[in-house]
Amino acid sequence: MPDSPKTAGRRRVADTVHTHEHVERTDLPERAERAKMISVRLTLDEFEALSAQATELGIGASTLARTLIRRGLAHPSPAPSALETRLEAHLQTSLHPDLATRVEVLERWVAEHSQAH
């Protein structure tokens, strides 16, 4: 019996999760090759989010967690440099308040000129 449209859609999404970002199904080790196990503590919110996404994809939470770990290992995001961190702090403290003031002035100007027309 063919899959229902909902089941077929979940299967396509699950296949995409496994093949996305160069994590091909053929690269995944067989269950017998998985020799190590780790325990990871998640907050209730993290666990519920992981479980909900896994359910949407029609896969188990462990499968999704393993896939996300593989993605992260294959494409690690670089940590921000000290310069980037200092620049971000400067932007937050210096420019953000100034930007808010400038936006308020611009909004008042637009409101005043919109009423004139």
ABEGO torsion letter per residue (X at the ends): XBBBAAAAAAAAAAAAAAABGGBBAAABBBAAABABBBBBBBBAAAAAAAAAAAAAAGBBAAAAAAAAAAAAAABBBBBBBAAAAAAAAAAAAAAAAAAAAAAAAAAAAAAAAAAAX
